[in-house]
Amino acid sequence: MKELLRPRRLAPGARVAVVAPSGPVPEERLQAGLDVLRGWDLDPVPAPHVLDRHGELGYLAGRDADRAADLQRAWCDPSVDAVLCARGGYGAQRMADLLDWDAMREAGPKVFVGFSDITALHQAFATRLGLVTLHGPAAAGVDLLKNARAQEHLRATLFAPETVRTLTAAGPALAPGRARGITLGGCLSLLASDLGTPSARPGARGGLLLVEDVGEQPYRIDRMLTQLLRSGWLDGVAGIGLGSWSGCGPYEALRAVFVDRLGGLGVPVVEAFGFGHGAGAPTVPFGVAAELDAGAGTLTLDEPALR
């Protein structure tokens, strides 16, 4: 697995587009998120369809074609330095194949931020564009609006990424060891459902898998991990870092699943890094070389996430 191209960090005054590739966005939360970004001396520009809602399928932020057009237009606009997703939800997979990836590749690298359902796009940006992306708070998400720790970690990643090269786990190692590899991952349910699609990563071989989820019971987590194991997607993974598992049942039951499904891989597995859907989640980059140290409970990037 190769290290991917790192986009340039942001500077004061940078123009950032806010798009909604997945679920509908409440207007008051969008406006509050734009205010946070303005407070960082950024110039946020909401995409034309960011507040749309699909007429028949109310869980989508407008039609697939419109959501794809917003993302592509923002990415191909040379005046835009970064594209931030307004929220997750569901729908990114529906529009991923409507994007003109050749045009987006020609537009060159820029910062891309999102999490949850945006996992499908993190995978696509890696496979189609060979680009590092940031698994971080949504522009209209609760963490960006109300959690100072998540706000500061994202801000530091965007403006001074050398200051946030090490992530420290709050819990013990599930399996010991030290490993090096390229970071990848995201929301477990999206990784499982993305298998076999044109933009999915072919596997985690040589990678440090960073994975989390929300609202899934332990047996469903078991099923998703089993699918990744049976498909061979986890063959050769170098190490695994676990994030937050909000609403996924008693952690004791969940931990038993992790021990059963991941403990036999013979690689370090470290829990409680906190990225994902939990309050105060840190931003983690996908596509950069790093070291996972189960003994120290750390994930350390070889280089800053952004240039």
C-alpha positions, 0 to 999 in steps of 0.5 A: 500500500502506497502513501498518498498525495498530501494536499496543502494546509490551509491559510487564513482567508482560504475559501472552503466549499461546504457540500452535502453528499449524503443526508439533509442538513438543517439550515440553522446548523449549517449557518452555525457551522459557517460561523465557526469556520468564519471564526477561523478566518476562513471563507466558507461558501455553501454549495447551491444544493446544500440545503436540498431535500429529496422529495420522495426519499427524505433521508437524502440531501436532494437528488443524486445528480445535484449532490454530485454536481455540487461536489464536482463543481466545488472540487474543480473550482480553482478558487476553492482550497478545501471541500468540507462535508456538511454531514453524514447520514446516507447517500454518498454511495449513490452519487459516487459513480456520477462524479467525473473523476478524470476532471477532478484529478485534473483539478489537482489536490485539495483538502477534503473533510468528512466522516460517517457516510463520507467513508465511501468518498474517502475510499473513492478519493484514495483509489480514484485520485490517490489523495490523502483525506481527513476523517473529521467533524462535519461542517454542520455537525454537533462536534464542530458546533459544540465541542471545543476539543473536536473543533481545536483538533480539526483547526490544528489539522487544517492550519498547523498539522505538525502539531497533531501528529500523535493520537493517544488512546484512552484505553488498553491494547487489545492485542500487543505489538508495534506496526507501520503502515498507511492509514485507511478506514472509516465507518465499519458499516460503510467499509463492509457495504462498499466491498466490490464497488468500483471505488472501494479499496482492494484491501487493507494489506500493508495498512493501519486500519482505523475503524469506528461506527455508531448505533450498531449492536455487537452482533452486527459489528460481528457480521461486518467484521466477519464479512471483511475477514471472509472476503479477504479484505483484512488479509495482510493488515498491519495493525488496527486502531479502534475509534468510538462505538457510540450506541453500539451496546455494552462495551464489554460485549463489543470488546468480546467481538473485537477479541474474537474477530480481530485478536487472532490476526496476529497484529497490534489492535489498540482500542479507544482512540476516540475518532468517529461518532463520539463526542470530542472526536479527533481528526485522523488522516487517511493515506499517510504513513504512520506507526501504531504502538500498542504498548504506548497506545499511540498512533504517530504519523511520519509526516503531517497530514497536510503539506 
